[in-house]
Amino acid sequence: MLKLCGFHISNYFCKARIAMLEKGLEFELDPSCRPSQAPEFLARTPMGKVPFLELDGGATLSESQVICEYLEDAYPAKPLYPADPRERARVRELITYMELHIELVARRLYPQLFFGQPPDEAVKQSVQKDLAKGVRAFRARAKFAPYVAGAELTLADCAAYVHLPLVSLATKLAYGADVFTGMPQVKPYIAMLGERPAFRRVTEDRKAAQAAMKK
């Protein structure tokens, strides 16, 4: 059986898990894995990152987008991509904007916001400049009709649900303003997704994991 390995607070782990739940797959979870450079961990996930997916026979796949693309190919009965090639490309484009040009940019703030490192004004200024470009591109492509890529739920929604709120929080803490203030569709869109059982289940587990960390 498939096994998704990572931890509940990881947005990329949550993205892959939501996709698997939405596709109706049977799978196990190992939410105890943390990034590591230990040799035995690198044998399972070569960059030492999570999430990774254990396949039948002991093979593994790493990187959340690779995992989701594999699942789309291997389990096509309930797709999370449109059938039309152009629309499929638009979904991938949205995911790239959110992950490469928004979340990974904002991630440069996380050490000082969430892990106690000293504030770095140069980093804050650089991130603010780069985020503006990513958000501009995302705004140009996002439809919210009602889903981010159009009328149907896609993998872009799985990504949006886990990344956009985290970026909102980080920018509020860093700059005193949400980077998505100019996109009023974002907040009700995230709330809509949160009503879906798969999204709600993952959110509940993430909140429980966060609460456990504070004890």
C-alpha positions as CSV (number, residue, x, y, z in Angstrom):
1,M,0.0,0.0,0.0
2,L,1.1,3.6,-0.6
3,K,2.5,5.4,2.4
4,L,2.9,9.2,2.6
5,C,5.7,10.2,4.9
6,G,6.3,13.6,6.5
7,F,4.6,15.6,9.2
8,H,1.3,17.3,9.6
9,I,2.6,20.9,9.9
10,S,4.4,20.7,6.6
11,N,2.4,22.5,3.9
12,Y,3.8,20.3,1.2
13,F,2.9,17.1,3.1
14,C,-0.6,18.5,3.5
15,K,-0.8,19.3,-0.2
16,A,0.0,15.7,-1.2
17,R,-2.3,14.3,1.4
18,I,-5.2,16.4,0.3
19,A,-4.7,15.3,-3.3
20,M,-4.6,11.6,-2.3
21,L,-7.8,12.0,-0.2
22,E,-9.6,13.9,-3.1
23,K,-8.6,11.1,-5.5
24,G,-10.1,8.6,-3.1
25,L,-6.9,6.6,-2.7
26,E,-6.2,4.0,0.0
27,F,-2.9,4.9,1.7
28,E,-1.1,4.9,5.0
29,L,0.5,7.8,6.8
30,D,3.8,8.1,8.6
31,P,3.5,11.7,10.1
32,S,6.7,11.2,12.2
33,C,9.3,12.0,9.5
34,R,11.3,15.2,9.7
35,P,13.9,16.5,7.3
36,S,17.3,14.9,8.0
37,Q,20.7,14.3,6.5
38,A,21.2,11.0,8.3
39,P,22.4,8.3,5.8
40,E,19.5,6.0,6.6
41,F,17.0,8.8,5.9
42,L,18.8,9.9,2.7
43,A,18.4,6.3,1.5
44,R,14.6,6.9,1.5
45,T,14.5,10.5,0.3
46,P,17.8,11.6,-1.4
47,M,17.5,15.3,-0.6
48,G,16.6,14.5,3.0
49,K,13.3,16.3,2.6
50,V,9.7,15.5,3.2
51,P,7.2,14.6,2.0
52,F,8.1,11.4,0.3
53,L,5.9,8.5,-0.9
54,E,6.7,4.9,-0.3
55,L,5.5,2.7,-3.2
56,D,4.8,-1.0,-3.3
57,G,8.1,-2.9,-3.4
58,G,10.0,-0.5,-1.3
59,A,10.7,2.2,-3.9
60,T,10.1,5.9,-2.9
61,L,9.3,9.1,-4.6
62,S,10.2,12.6,-3.2
63,E,9.0,16.1,-3.9
64,S,5.3,16.9,-3.5
65,Q,4.7,17.9,-7.1
66,V,6.4,14.8,-8.4
67,I,4.3,12.7,-6.0
68,C,1.1,14.3,-7.2
69,E,2.0,13.9,-10.9
70,Y,2.8,10.2,-10.3
71,L,-0.6,9.8,-8.6
72,E,-2.3,11.5,-11.5
73,D,-0.7,9.1,-14.0
74,A,-1.0,6.0,-11.9
75,Y,-4.6,6.5,-10.6
76,P,-6.5,8.4,-13.4
77,A,-10.0,7.4,-12.3
78,K,-10.6,10.7,-10.4
79,P,-8.3,13.3,-12.0
80,L,-7.1,16.5,-10.5
81,Y,-6.1,17.9,-13.8
82,P,-8.4,19.0,-16.7
83,A,-8.5,16.8,-19.8
84,D,-7.6,19.7,-22.1
85,P,-3.8,20.1,-22.6
86,R,-3.9,23.9,-22.4
87,E,-6.0,23.9,-19.2
88,R,-3.7,21.3,-17.7
89,A,-0.8,23.6,-18.4
90,R,-2.7,26.4,-16.8
91,V,-3.0,24.4,-13.6
92,R,0.7,23.6,-13.6
93,E,1.4,27.3,-14.2
94,L,-0.6,28.3,-11.2
95,I,1.1,25.8,-9.0
96,T,4.5,27.0,-10.2
97,Y,3.6,30.6,-9.4
98,M,2.3,29.7,-5.9
99,E,5.2,27.4,-5.0
100,L,8.3,28.8,-6.8
101,H,7.4,32.5,-6.9
102,I,5.3,33.0,-3.8
103,E,5.7,30.4,-1.1
104,L,9.4,29.6,-1.6
105,V,10.0,33.4,-1.7
106,A,8.1,34.0,1.6
107,R,9.9,31.0,3.1
108,R,13.0,33.1,3.3
109,L,11.2,35.0,6.1
110,Y,10.3,31.9,8.2
111,P,13.6,31.6,10.1
112,Q,13.2,35.0,11.6
113,L,9.4,34.9,12.0
114,F,8.9,31.3,13.3
115,F,12.2,30.0,14.4
116,G,13.8,32.7,16.5
117,Q,16.5,34.0,14.2
118,P,17.3,37.7,14.4
119,P,15.4,40.1,12.1
120,D,17.1,40.8,8.8
121,E,16.0,43.9,7.0
122,A,17.8,43.1,3.8
123,V,16.0,39.7,3.6
124,K,12.7,41.4,4.3
125,Q,13.2,44.0,1.6
126,S,14.3,41.4,-1.0
127,V,11.4,39.1,-0.2
128,Q,8.9,42.0,-0.4
129,K,10.2,42.9,-3.9
130,D,10.1,39.3,-5.2
131,L,6.7,38.5,-3.6
132,A,5.2,41.5,-5.5
133,K,6.2,39.9,-8.8
134,G,4.9,36.5,-7.8
135,V,1.6,37.8,-6.6
136,R,1.2,39.9,-9.7
137,A,1.6,36.8,-11.9
138,F,-0.7,34.8,-9.7
139,R,-3.4,37.5,-9.9
140,A,-3.2,37.5,-13.6
141,R,-3.9,33.8,-13.9
142,A,-6.2,33.0,-10.9
143,K,-9.9,32.7,-11.8
144,F,-11.7,31.9,-8.6
145,A,-14.6,30.6,-10.6
146,P,-15.1,29.2,-8.0
147,Y,-11.8,27.3,-8.0
148,V,-8.5,28.9,-8.7
149,A,-8.2,27.4,-12.2
150,G,-11.9,27.5,-13.1
151,A,-15.0,25.5,-12.6
152,E,-13.5,22.3,-11.4
153,L,-11.3,21.4,-8.4
154,T,-7.7,20.7,-9.4
155,L,-4.3,20.1,-7.9
156,A,-3.8,23.9,-7.9
157,D,-6.5,24.1,-5.2
158,C,-4.7,21.6,-3.1
159,A,-1.6,23.8,-3.4
160,A,-3.4,27.0,-2.8
161,Y,-5.1,25.8,0.4
162,V,-1.9,25.0,2.1
163,H,0.4,27.8,0.8
164,L,-1.7,31.0,0.6
165,P,-2.7,31.2,4.3
166,L,0.9,30.6,5.4
167,V,2.1,33.3,3.1
168,S,-0.6,35.6,4.4
169,L,0.4,35.0,8.0
170,A,4.1,35.5,7.2
171,T,3.6,38.8,5.4
172,K,1.3,40.1,8.1
173,L,4.0,39.4,10.7
174,A,6.8,40.7,8.6
175,Y,5.2,43.8,7.1
176,G,2.0,44.4,9.0
177,A,-0.1,43.7,5.9
178,D,-1.3,40.7,4.0
179,V,0.4,40.4,0.6
180,F,-3.0,39.2,-0.7
181,T,-4.9,42.3,0.5
182,G,-5.5,43.3,-3.2
183,M,-7.1,40.0,-3.9
184,P,-10.3,39.9,-1.8
185,Q,-11.3,36.6,-3.4
186,V,-8.6,34.7,-1.5
187,K,-10.1,34.6,1.9
188,P,-13.6,33.3,0.9
189,Y,-12.0,30.9,-1.5
190,I,-9.9,29.3,1.2
191,A,-13.0,29.2,3.4
192,M,-14.9,27.4,0.7
193,L,-12.2,24.8,0.2
194,G,-12.1,24.3,4.0
195,E,-15.6,23.0,3.9
196,R,-14.6,20.0,1.8
197,P,-14.1,16.8,3.9
198,A,-10.5,16.1,2.6
199,F,-9.4,19.7,3.3
200,R,-11.1,19.8,6.6
201,R,-9.6,16.5,7.8
202,V,-6.1,17.7,6.9
203,T,-6.6,21.0,8.7
204,E,-7.8,19.3,11.8
205,D,-4.7,17.1,11.9
206,R,-2.5,20.1,11.3
207,K,-4.1,22.1,14.1
208,A,-3.9,19.1,16.5
209,A,-0.2,18.7,15.7
210,Q,0.4,22.4,16.3
211,A,-1.4,22.2,19.6
212,A,0.7,19.2,20.7
213,M,3.9,21.1,19.9
214,K,2.9,23.8,22.4
215,K,2.5,21.4,25.3
